């Protein structure tokens, strides 16, 4: 099982990920889009990343926004794989 990182370790790593924050034992970022089509394209891209990594975020989807939450439930908080997944989502560039 992956090891849960301390809040300080998470905050230090999040300095490398623009807009991501630590919240309730998860890392989270809200992405804004111009329309529903762009939002859903992003959601599908996040789903592809999740499938490739076998690590799935919680998503909160609206017309022109998507909030991405990562946490490793088995570890009870944020682990290295959450940060790696967030980095890959960030590389999508908000499409």
BAFI-3210 file (N, C-alpha, C; in Angstrom, 3 decimals, decimal comma, padded with zeros to 6 digits):
// residues 95
n [1|2|3|4|5|6|7|8|9|10|11|12|13|14|15|16|17|18|19|20|21|22|23|24|25|26|27|28|29|30|31|32|33|34|35|36|37|38|39|40|41|42|43|44|45|46|47|48|49|50|51|52|53|54|55|56|57|58|59|60|61|62|63|64|65|66|67|68|69|70|71|72|73|74|75|76|77|78|79|80|81|82|83|84|85|86|87|88|89|90|91|92|93|94|95]
n.u [000,837|000,504|002,345|001,059|001,498|002,856|001,120|002,878|004,763|003,111|002,244|004,707|005,335|003,187|003,858|004,974|002,888|000,679|-002,018|-003,150|-004,406|-004,241|-006,800|-008,955|-007,640|-007,092|-005,925|-006,735|-008,117|-009,697|-010,879|-011,577|-013,703|-014,735|-017,105|-019,562|-018,761|-015,918|-015,439|-016,308|-014,536|-012,177|-012,827|-013,027|-010,370|-009,092|-010,217|-008,975|-006,293|-006,614|-007,384|-005,062|-003,248|-004,453|-005,657|-007,985|-009,638|-011,940|-014,479|-016,037|-018,411|-019,523|-021,319|-019,318|-017,025|-014,705|-013,947|-011,237|-010,374|-007,951|-007,030|-005,683|-007,529|-007,136|-004,850|-005,633|-005,293|-003,222|-000,933|002,124|001,334|-001,002|-000,017|001,532|-000,481|-001,965|-000,055|000,057|-002,531|-002,385|-000,588|-002,213|-003,051|-005,433|-006,690]
n.v [-001,181|002,247|004,887|007,309|010,778|013,488|016,523|018,721|017,654|017,266|019,911|021,061|019,660|020,450|022,977|022,756|022,318|024,152|025,883|023,757|022,521|021,546|019,871|018,657|016,042|015,507|016,351|019,092|020,707|023,230|023,468|025,684|026,241|027,214|026,190|023,504|021,377|021,590|021,157|018,488|017,201|017,542|016,078|013,495|013,159|013,196|010,869|009,014|009,266|008,384|005,734|004,716|004,929|003,455|004,686|006,615|009,725|011,741|013,487|016,573|017,792|020,415|022,673|024,420|023,818|021,773|020,044|018,491|015,910|014,265|011,481|008,864|006,395|003,977|004,579|006,677|009,355|011,729|010,460|009,568|008,671|010,120|012,695|012,281|011,607|013,999|015,656|014,598|015,174|017,916|018,315|018,049|020,545|021,902|021,624]
n.w [000,000|-000,787|000,827|003,000|002,620|004,572|005,542|005,189|003,385|001,175|000,617|-000,071|-002,437|-003,992|-004,759|-007,201|-008,859|-010,437|-009,064|-007,675|-004,565|-001,101|000,510|002,888|003,230|000,568|-002,742|-004,777|-007,664|-009,556|-012,803|-015,440|-018,278|-021,615|-022,581|-022,577|-024,243|-024,290|-021,593|-021,283|-023,019|-021,620|-019,282|-020,374|-021,153|-018,665|-017,661|-019,336|-018,530|-015,886|-016,319|-017,568|-015,461|-013,532|-011,366|-009,902|-009,946|-007,997|-009,597|-010,130|-012,072|-014,130|-016,308|-017,450|-016,042|-014,201|-011,341|-009,902|-007,779|-005,934|-003,979|-002,024|-001,066|000,378|001,809|003,304|002,663|000,898|-001,457|-003,147|-005,693|-006,150|-006,531|-008,805|-010,622|-010,632|-011,766|-014,344|-015,220|-015,119|-017,173|-019,335|-019,764|-019,365|-021,679]
ca.u [000,000|001,288|002,474|000,448|002,451|002,459|000,641|004,018|005,316|002,170|002,319|005,982|005,218|002,181|004,482|005,316|001,641|-000,046|-003,448|-003,581|-004,409|-004,533|-008,104|-009,605|-006,865|-007,071|-005,446|-007,874|-007,989|-010,858|-010,557|-012,659|-013,747|-015,653|-018,395|-019,767|-017,955|-014,540|-015,448|-016,404|-013,282|-011,234|-013,243|-012,622|-008,909|-008,774|-010,592|-007,931|-005,146|-006,973|-007,340|-003,663|-002,556|-005,286|-005,841|-009,129|-010,009|-013,326|-014,687|-017,267|-018,520|-020,595|-021,357|-018,047|-015,960|-014,488|-013,098|-010,557|-009,938|-007,166|-006,673|-005,565|-008,434|-006,528|-003,819|-006,269|-004,828|-002,470|000,290|002,915|000,586|-001,929|000,755|001,884|-001,701|-002,257|000,920|-000,366|-003,718|-001,892|000,062|-003,258|-003,091|-006,794|-007,068]
ca.v [000,000|003,493|005,583|008,638|011,868|014,467|017,762|019,534|017,047|017,536|021,342|021,295|019,125|021,208|024,191|022,456|022,116|025,412|025,897|022,627|022,812|020,471|020,097|017,451|014,839|015,344|017,502|019,505|021,863|023,526|023,897|026,429|026,102|028,130|025,574|022,120|020,499|021,627|020,509|017,036|016,739|017,463|014,948|012,266|013,078|012,794|009,454|008,239|009,265|007,522|004,351|004,364|004,834|002,675|005,536|007,378|010,864|012,175|014,626|017,345|018,334|021,351|023,098|024,974|023,610|020,430|020,022|017,203|015,583|013,038|010,978|007,412|006,028|002,926|005,184|007,698|010,701|011,950|009,679|009,918|008,424|011,239|013,800|011,903|011,714|015,426|016,175|014,186|015,965|019,280|018,298|018,199|021,974|022,399|021,507]
ca.w [000,000|-000,816|002,104|003,078|002,818|005,578|004,924|004,763|002,173|000,090|000,272|-000,756|-003,792|-004,733|-005,293|-008,591|-009,599|-010,389|-008,774|-006,845|-003,133|-000,163|001,132|003,430|002,893|-000,885|-003,502|-005,591|-008,545|-010,382|-014,161|-016,087|-019,726|-022,290|-022,866|-022,156|-025,078|-023,787|-020,277|-021,453|-023,620|-020,506|-018,442|-021,065|-021,084|-017,284|-017,561|-020,008|-017,609|-014,757|-016,793|-017,790|-014,166|-012,616|-010,183|-010,366|-009,111|-007,939|-010,488|-009,987|-013,426|-014,443|-017,709|-017,920|-015,067|-013,658|-010,162|-009,819|-006,418|-005,806|-002,660|-002,019|000,016|001,205|002,664|004,132|002,333|-000,339|-001,634|-004,330|-006,933|-006,347|-007,080|-010,171|-011,431|-010,776|-012,719|-015,696|-015,553|-015,353|-018,481|-020,345|-020,009|-019,390|-023,083]
c.u [000,882|001,278|001,879|001,533|001,938|001,925|001,786|004,650|004,417|002,272|003,604|005,906|004,231|002,723|004,838|004,077|000,749|-001,536|-003,969|-003,447|-004,670|-005,837|-008,686|-008,922|-006,880|-006,326|-006,529|-007,520|-009,269|-010,387|-011,787|-012,547|-014,765|-017,041|-018,410|-018,886|-016,503|-014,437|-015,441|-015,167|-012,220|-011,559|-012,814|-011,108|-008,454|-009,104|-009,536|-006,684|-005,417|-006,893|-005,898|-002,920|-003,245|-005,423|-006,839|-009,494|-011,531|-013,415|-016,034|-017,403|-019,742|-020,494|-019,990|-016,927|-015,876|-013,535|-012,548|-010,020|-009,159|-006,866|-006,559|-006,342|-007,842|-005,508|-004,417|-005,785|-004,058|-001,187|000,999|002,126|-000,445|-001,216|001,180|000,678|-002,059|-001,306|000,530|-001,613|-003,303|-001,238|-000,955|-003,460|-004,495|-007,369|-007,274]
c.v [001,244|004,180|006,983|009,671|012,806|015,714|018,651|018,974|017,350|018,992|021,667|020,823|019,916|022,529|024,014|022,288|023,342|025,211|024,749|022,996|021,545|020,810|018,769|016,157|014,504|016,523|017,808|020,695|021,986|024,078|024,562|026,304|027,064|027,528|024,114|021,154|020,446|020,947|018,996|016,453|016,586|016,258|013,630|012,084|012,654|011,314|008,565|008,143|008,312|006,048|003,877|004,130|003,877|003,390|006,618|008,506|010,943|013,413|015,266|018,134|019,238|021,751|023,551|024,847|022,143|020,571|018,604|017,028|014,271|012,748|009,466|006,912|004,968|003,478|006,263|009,109|010,719|011,134|010,157|009,721|009,522|012,417|013,520|012,042|013,179|016,061|015,814|014,939|017,381|019,379|018,381|019,679|022,550|022,389|022,894]
c.w [000,000|000,546|002,015|003,359|003,902|004,864|004,434|003,481|000,972|-000,344|-000,489|-002,206|-004,635|-005,276|-006,768|-009,474|-009,433|-010,106|-007,948|-005,376|-002,338|000,540|001,600|003,002|001,407|-001,494|-004,525|-006,470|-009,363|-011,731|-014,768|-017,606|-020,311|-022,485|-022,420|-022,948|-024,585|-022,430|-020,435|-022,130|-022,540|-019,619|-019,080|-021,056|-019,686|-017,090|-018,211|-019,124|-016,452|-015,143|-016,966|-016,471|-013,194|-011,272|-010,568|-009,412|-008,943|-008,818|-010,167|-011,278|-013,551|-015,900|-018,208|-016,885|-014,676|-012,484|-010,033|-008,400|-006,453|-004,344|-002,788|-000,813|000,945|002,186|003,572|003,867|001,035|-000,331|-002,898|-005,619|-007,195|-006,993|-008,520|-011,098|-011,669|-011,787|-014,150|-016,140|-015,885|-016,739|-019,623|-020,681|-020,025|-020,795|-023,621]
res [x|x|x|x|x|x|x|x|x|x|x|x|x|x|x|x|x|x|x|x|x|x|x|x|x|x|x|x|x|x|x|x|x|x|x|x|x|x|x|x|x|x|x|x|x|x|x|x|x|x|x|x|x|x|x|x|x|x|x|x|x|x|x|x|x|x|x|x|x|x|x|x|x|x|x|x|x|x|x|x|x|x|x|x|x|x|x|x|x|x|x|x|x|x|x]
***
